[in-house]
């Protein structure tokens, strides 16, 4: 007889349901890691030191009454909805044939990529050798030669066919769930989330901020068909178990609790979806097909087919068993409301449960037999009825949304200023000459990147090509490509000049223009994006994705080349910034590290936000879905924005709510006050 986790659903005063954990006897026999997890939980209960117990003791002291009991079984979470080949699933051999054919065609169309395609794909006889070469090239360094790593990886693939089967399943899962992924070749070469999972499967301890910015302990257990969207900042601890078909957005933490040697990390059930920046801490279980909202912190078990949100996370609704959140990739709950609209008689009750029905009543939807309003409209009504927004902030009609989008990108512009590139370049060269005298150790760097170049555009082309080059993406080819770009589109240089001014004006840590040019990765990442965007507009999509991939590796900033960014941008610190394919960012926007402009769903249309001119996004902000943030808004650090924001407003919280209307003269992006 062994122990597993059982959840007592606690009815909270506002109608929501929480889920504390306790251990009870059962005649089921889970595998060894789950049995060890149960022993660890028993020890916590005996000593009164468990994270769950202390948290839920605090919750229960507030006086909610205990309601029905629901079981969260870790073994069931890892067996229900297990991965199986779908109707379009291809074998490893068929997938490899498709990859090689695509690589041959691309090498003819894009000569700059030909060396990389030959080294990574075309010279190899099978998928195993190709994958071993790709991963060895990413992980190798001066003390861990890539040639040795490639031989080791190839031998592992030869000894264990399941490694290749899992890699194939992961690759097809990434293409299926990421609308921005053109095909398996691009995923194989440029998807750092997929590459990081394969390196983990080989048992290599990933360097925390190395090739991908992903840290997966080699002892952790990952199922098949796992999808790491963007991947940046994902941390998975030693005793974690991640089931089949799980989708993790960037910045997800599956962390431990305590200093013991036993099981101290979570179990994530098959088919679960964890939104951007979510943290699951301690030996808790997230049930199969459950969903954890962006920015949430989970410290207690989450039942299967349920949604948990908030800090700390609480279960607020249940889903019908037919819904698979890992495939919808919806972080804003729109698919839940779509379900209730399609099945108006039973959909609301089946999807929302008691807690959701309580929300429906509060937002004016007492008749659960009628279709629910859209998610944005429902939350706006809640804001307005609760008095959290002024009466002038009326609901935006769907027909006016494009007008609102244009308005957000029209207001908040700076007054005319001197942005002459020649004058700025002369200033940068003066600063470089002075710095060479005061700091001889970097005189050679200044000479190669600044002093010897006749213009800012040529300096940028040289600097960025050397930053982004590697063994197969040659710097000599990139520098000519980038110079052609600056010659073809004068707007590239004008935007770069505006970005330089923005950093100098808004970042008190930046003393000179030459410091920003040479050492500020936020500025360099934005300029790299601009070159990738130029390639994207020219129809050279795969080369643009190659630039994006290198930019993410070098700067830990991930901006899709199809996104549209204005000028005068400040990315302060910049680490962990993610901007999706259909996002639009206006002029003079300031954002700090770990900002996410994320998508919702897997459709090909607009699914990312529009950020109006002059807006400030604090550290760790997530803006999710095709919403509009008006001009000159301020979003507090750590907030998760799921609804439109009118111009000149302040929004904070998870989910974010409007707390203040700013005077039109206030410029949040200039003050940088979070």
Secondary structure as UniProt FT lines:
FT   STRAND          2..11
FT   TURN            13..14
FT   STRAND          17..26
FT   HELIX           32..47
FT   HELIX           51..60
FT   TURN            61..63
FT   STRAND          66..70
FT   HELIX           74..77
FT   TURN            78..81
FT   TURN            87..88
FT   HELIX           92..109
FT   HELIX           111..113
FT   HELIX           114..117
FT   HELIX           118..122
FT   HELIX           127..139
FT   HELIX           146..159
FT   HELIX           161..177
FT   TURN            179..180
FT   HELIX           184..190
FT   HELIX           192..201
FT   TURN            202..203
FT   TURN            208..209
FT   STRAND          215..216
FT   TURN            218..219
FT   STRAND          221..222
FT   STRAND          227..228
FT   TURN            232..233
FT   STRAND          235..236
FT   TURN            238..239
FT   STRAND          241..242
FT   TURN            244..245
FT   STRAND          247..248
FT   TURN            250..251
FT   STRAND          253..255
FT   STRAND          267..268
FT   TURN            270..271
FT   STRAND          273..274
FT   TURN            276..277
FT   STRAND          279..281
FT   STRAND          285..286
FT   TURN            288..289
FT   STRAND          291..292
FT   TURN            294..295
FT   STRAND          297..298
FT   TURN            304..305
FT   STRAND          306..309
FT   TURN            312..313
FT   STRAND          314..318
FT   TURN            321..322
FT   HELIX           325..328
FT   HELIX           334..342
FT   TURN            343..346
FT   HELIX           347..362
FT   TURN            363..364
FT   TURN            368..369
FT   HELIX           375..385
FT   TURN            386..387
FT   TURN            391..392
FT   HELIX           398..400
FT   HELIX           401..408
FT   TURN            409..410
FT   HELIX           421..438
FT   HELIX           440..442
FT   HELIX           443..446
FT   HELIX           447..451
FT   HELIX           456..468
FT   HELIX           475..488
FT   HELIX           490..506
FT   TURN            508..509
FT   HELIX           513..519
FT   HELIX           521..537
FT   TURN            538..539
FT   HELIX           541..555
FT   STRAND          558..559
FT   TURN            561..562
FT   STRAND          564..565
FT   STRAND          570..572
FT   TURN            575..576
FT   STRAND          578..579
FT   TURN            581..582
FT   STRAND          584..585
FT   TURN            587..588
FT   STRAND          590..592
FT   TURN            593..594
FT   STRAND          596..598
FT   STRAND          610..611
FT   TURN            613..614
FT   STRAND          616..617
FT   TURN            619..620
FT   STRAND          622..624
FT   STRAND          628..629
FT   TURN            631..632
FT   STRAND          634..635
FT   TURN            637..638
FT   STRAND          640..641
FT   TURN            647..648
FT   STRAND          649..652
FT   TURN            655..656
FT   STRAND          657..661
FT   TURN            664..665
FT   HELIX           668..671
//
